[in-house]
Amino acid sequence: MFLETARLSDIHVRFIHLGLVAHLGHRWSITDLLEIGDALLAVPWGVLMLDPARADVAEALAQLQSRLGHSLLIGVGPTQTVAESATMLAAGAHFILTRDFDPALLHQCQRRGILCLPELLDATTAQAIYAAGCALAWLDTDQFPSGQVLTLTRQLASTFDLALLGPITSTTLADYARAGAAVVVVDGTALIGATWSMPAFITKARQVRKVWESAMCSQ
C-alpha cells in the first residue's frame, strides 16, 4: 500500500475490514441520524457516509462525531469539487469519496490520517490515482453496464482496494463481493422502509451483512 502514516494504515484496514457503508441522504434529520448510528453499532455495521448536499451536513457530521465517532467511521461523499472536499475535511470527516481527483488533496488527507477515495473514471484516471500513491478508490456502478462493472472490478481489484457505489440487490451485492470489491456503499433507502424503525432497520441491515459476508467467504 502507499500509506504515509501508521494511523492512516489503521483506518484503511478498518475501512475495508468493515466492508459495508451506509449512505444516508437528505431524508433523515440529525436526530434520526444519531439513532441510525446507534442502530448501526447494534448490527454491527461500522461505517456511515453522509451526503455532502445536505444543508446541515457540517452540523450533522459534528454531532455524529461527538456521539459516535469513537465507534463508527463517519465520512461524506461523493463530493463534487476539491473545495467541497476541503470543507468536509475541516468538519471532521474520517473519509471522503470525491469525484474531483486532486493529488494535493490526497496528500493532505494522508498527512492528516483521513481516507480519500477518488473516483475511477477510466484507465487514465486509474493510472493517475495509482501514481499519486492511492490504494483506495471508488467506482460509480451507475456509469457502466452491469456486466462491465463486474469485469472492471475484477481488473481493478488487483491494484486498488475498490469501493462500489450504486443501486444494489442481494444478487449484485454477492456478485460484487465475489468479483473482488473491498467495500460496497449501500443507500439508506435500501435499509430503511417508509418510516424509521430501529428494530426493522437492524433486521434488514443484518440480512444485508449476512449476504455480504457469505459471498466474501465463498471467494
C-alpha positions in Angstrom: 0.0 0.0 0.0 1.0 3.6 -0.4 0.0 5.0 3.0 2.2 7.6 4.7 1.3 7.1 8.4 0.5 4.3 10.7 -2.7 6.0 11.7 -4.0 6.1 8.1 -3.0 2.5 7.6 -5.1 1.5 10.6 -8.1 3.4 9.3 -7.6 1.9 5.8 -7.5 -1.6 7.2 -10.6 -0.9 9.4 -12.5 0.6 6.5 -12.0 -2.5 4.2 -12.4 -4.9 7.1 -15.9 -3.5 7.8 -16.8 -3.7 4.1 -20.2 -2.1 4.0 -21.0 1.6 4.1 -24.5 3.0 4.9 -25.1 6.1 2.7 -27.6 8.4 4.3 -29.1 11.3 2.3 -31.4 14.2 2.9 -34.4 12.2 4.1 -33.3 11.8 7.7 -33.0 14.5 10.4 -29.9 14.8 12.6 -31.9 13.2 15.4 -32.7 10.3 13.1 -29.1 10.0 12.0 -28.0 9.7 15.6 -30.5 6.9 16.2 -29.4 5.2 13.0 -25.8 5.4 14.1 -26.8 3.7 17.4 -28.6 1.0 15.3 -25.5 0.5 13.1 -23.5 -0.3 16.2 -26.0 -3.0 17.1 -25.9 -4.7 13.7 -22.8 -4.4 13.8 -22.1 -2.2 10.8 -19.3 0.3 11.4 -19.3 2.8 8.5 -21.7 5.7 7.8 -21.5 8.2 5.0 -23.4 11.5 4.7 -24.5 13.2 1.5 -22.5 16.5 1.1 -25.5 18.1 -0.4 -27.3 18.2 2.9 -27.7 21.8 4.0 -26.8 20.8 7.6 -24.0 18.3 6.7 -21.3 20.0 8.8 -23.6 20.1 11.9 -24.7 16.5 11.3 -21.1 15.4 10.9 -20.1 17.3 14.1 -22.9 15.7 16.2 -22.3 12.2 14.8 -18.6 12.5 15.5 -19.2 13.8 19.1 -21.6 10.9 19.9 -20.4 8.0 17.8 -17.0 8.9 16.2 -15.1 6.7 18.7 -17.1 3.7 17.4 -18.1 4.4 13.8 -16.1 5.6 10.8 -18.1 8.6 9.6 -17.5 10.1 6.2 -19.0 12.2 3.4 -19.5 11.6 -0.3 -19.5 11.8 -3.1 -18.1 15.4 -3.0 -18.1 17.2 -6.4 -15.2 19.6 -6.0 -11.9 20.0 -4.2 -13.3 22.9 -2.2 -16.3 20.8 -1.1 -13.9 18.1 0.0 -11.8 20.5 2.0 -14.9 21.7 3.8 -15.8 18.2 4.7 -12.3 17.5 6.0 -12.4 20.6 8.2 -15.8 19.4 9.5 -14.2 16.2 10.8 -14.9 13.5 8.3 -12.9 10.3 8.7 -13.1 9.7 5.0 -14.4 11.2 1.8 -15.4 9.9 -1.6 -14.6 12.5 -4.2 -15.4 12.9 -7.9 -12.7 15.5 -8.4 -9.3 13.9 -8.1 -6.6 16.1 -6.8 -3.1 14.8 -5.7 -2.7 17.7 -3.3 -6.0 16.9 -1.6 -5.0 13.2 -1.5 -1.6 14.0 0.2 -3.3 16.4 2.6 -5.7 13.6 3.6 -2.8 11.2 4.0 -0.9 13.6 6.2 -3.9 14.0 8.5 -4.8 10.4 8.7 -8.0 10.7 6.6 -9.1 8.4 3.9 -9.6 9.9 0.4 -11.2 7.8 -2.2 -11.1 9.3 -5.7 -13.5 8.2 -8.4 -12.2 5.8 -11.1 -13.5 7.0 -14.4 -11.2 5.4 -17.0 -7.7 3.9 -17.4 -6.1 7.3 -17.5 -7.7 8.3 -14.2 -6.7 4.9 -12.7 -3.0 5.5 -13.7 -3.0 9.0 -12.2 -4.6 7.8 -8.9 -2.1 4.9 -8.7 0.9 7.2 -9.5 -0.3 9.6 -6.7 0.2 6.7 -4.2 -3.5 6.0 -3.6 -4.5 2.4 -2.8 -8.2 3.2 -2.3 -10.7 4.3 -5.0 -14.3 4.0 -5.9 -16.4 3.2 -8.9 -19.9 4.6 -9.6 -21.8 1.5 -10.9 -24.5 3.7 -12.5 -21.9 4.8 -15.0 -21.3 1.4 -16.5 -23.4 -1.6 -17.8 -23.8 -4.2 -15.0 -21.7 -6.8 -16.8 -18.9 -4.2 -17.3 -19.0 -3.3 -13.6 -18.0 -6.9 -12.7 -15.3 -7.0 -15.3 -13.8 -3.7 -14.2 -14.0 -4.8 -10.5 -12.0 -8.0 -11.3 -9.5 -5.9 -13.3 -9.0 -3.1 -10.7 -9.2 -5.2 -7.5 -5.6 -6.3 -8.1 -4.4 -2.7 -7.9 -6.9 -0.9 -5.6 -9.0 -1.6 -2.6 -12.1 -0.8 -4.5 -15.4 0.6 -3.2 -18.6 0.4 -5.4 -21.4 2.9 -5.1 -24.8 2.4 -6.8 -28.1 0.6 -6.5 -27.8 -3.0 -5.2 -29.8 -6.1 -4.7 -28.8 -9.2 -2.8 -27.6 -10.7 -6.1 -25.5 -7.8 -7.1 -24.1 -7.4 -3.6 -22.9 -11.0 -3.7 -21.6 -10.7 -7.2 -19.6 -7.6 -6.2 -18.0 -9.4 -3.3 -17.0 -12.4 -5.4 -15.6 -10.1 -8.1 -13.2 -8.6 -5.6 -14.8 -5.4 -4.3 -13.4 -4.5 -0.9 -16.3 -2.2 0.1 -19.9 -1.6 -1.1 -21.8 1.6 -0.4 -25.4 0.7 0.4 -28.0 3.5 0.0 -30.0 4.1 3.2 -33.3 3.7 1.4 -32.4 0.0 0.9 -32.1 -0.4 4.6 -34.9 1.8 5.9 -38.6 1.5 5.0 -41.1 4.2 4.5 -40.9 5.0 8.2 -37.8 4.8 10.5 -37.9 1.8 12.9 -34.8 0.8 14.7 -35.8 -2.9 15.1 -36.7 -3.2 11.4 -33.5 -1.4 10.3 -31.3 -3.7 12.4 -33.0 -6.8 11.0 -32.6 -5.6 7.4 -29.0 -4.5 7.9 -28.1 -7.8 9.4 -29.7 -9.6 6.4 -27.6 -7.4 4.0 -24.4 -8.0 6.0 -25.1 -11.8 6.0 -25.3 -11.8 2.2 -22.0 -9.8 2.0 -20.1 -12.0 4.5 -21.3 -15.2 2.9 -20.2 -14.1 -0.5 -16.8 -12.9 0.8 -16.3 -16.3 2.4 -17.0 -18.1 -0.9 -14.3 -16.2 -2.8 
